[in-house]
């Protein structure tokens, strides 16, 4: 059997840290005279007890993660954190069932942004802050995970971004700590900058902090029922910039702090991402102007904000964009799957995989035309190895299959086709709002049945951890020596 002691030990450490973080909303509730602070104290106590128990029961000298333990840690850590992050919701005066609490926590930590809470305008400040903290932690967590673990685990073509610092699974944890320190400093700096700019634009300080955390994390949780529709266009443009910042590779920001701006300017996935985003915004803008008769100023604001929110997987909304007509409806559905750049806080398939698939497909067409020719696919001016090409193609296949299976299972729970199809897309691409009257941008997931919520929670986890990291655990051979 696979030795899970190192995995449980590290999970215990993470739970102990999570328990301490739960005390932050306690301060928020106490400072604002909210009595719901006790929910976080109870949750912190339970979480700390389990965390310390795992540490004491599994401690040993010289822990090193092998490849299979790294896979197990990847999935179990996110699952355990979501399970215990749900406790404040379950203990709060919102009186959420554990199903709803787990759904909200999983949506937060995976930066999906789907919510089952109605009445955010009157929700306890500690709960609102906790939702934002979960997305903020999930954002930096997925950056480190994508840059440290996925290249080593050879998941979905991420070995393209492998460096000498992460040659073996045994090096992941210490190197990941160093990587997290550098990215964490940049991440905190960008969050503080966004909060300051939002505050300067007349957003209330509490709202500014929350939206800064959820925009840089491209998570999309808001403190208002109307989401960003409750704020003026100036706020939308600030968050538009923050979402783009969260969608670019964070390692390039570290280079920029050191005075090296060339990597960010020359990276092909950055240019393609910005190009695709610009084209999508332009098309929706033209539709709003010529089909719906919107003024050019209002149309460009709506198009830029909502297209960016959906494509980056943030999930903010200003209004029911699924009601803008058939073309925007289809456009937003497709944009759900795209995502941003590798090494960012975004979700979805990621731009670099489309680039690799296009390069490989182009070579195959060229070989059909010239069977004796020698054609090599390239990414970022580097040849794409067969291993990377196969990994990306495998990822795309299983992404589509996972989406199809999830949509079918949601349909079996009784959901209508639009809700099932858009809900599956929103979950597995970690976008947040779906389409249609039930889970559309102006609605929440609270009306869904419990089986659908558990299925969507599983879809969020599978999508956030890049499919293979989860599916490999279902192989019987994985658990054998």
Secondary structure by P-SEA (a helix, b strand, c coil): cccaaaaaaaaaaaaaaaaaaaaaaaaaaaaacccaaaaaaaaaaaaaaaaaaaaaacccccccccaaaaaaaaaaaaaaaaaaaacccccccccccaaaaaaaaaaaaaccccccccccccccaaaaaaaaaaaaaaaaaaaaaaacccccccccccccccccccccccccaaaaaaaaaaaaaaaaaaaaaaaaaaaaacccaaaaaaaaaaaaacccccccccccccccaaaaaaaaaaaaaaaccaaaaaaaaacccccccccaaaaaaaaaaaaaaaaaaaaaaccccccaaaaaaaaaaaaaaaaacccccccccccccaaaaaaaaaaccbbbbcccccccccaaaaaaaaaaaaaaaaaaacccbbbbbbcccccccaaaaaaaaaaaaaaaaaaaaaaaaaaaacccaaaaaaaaaaaccccccccccccccccccccccaaaaaaaaaaaaaaaacccccccccccccccc
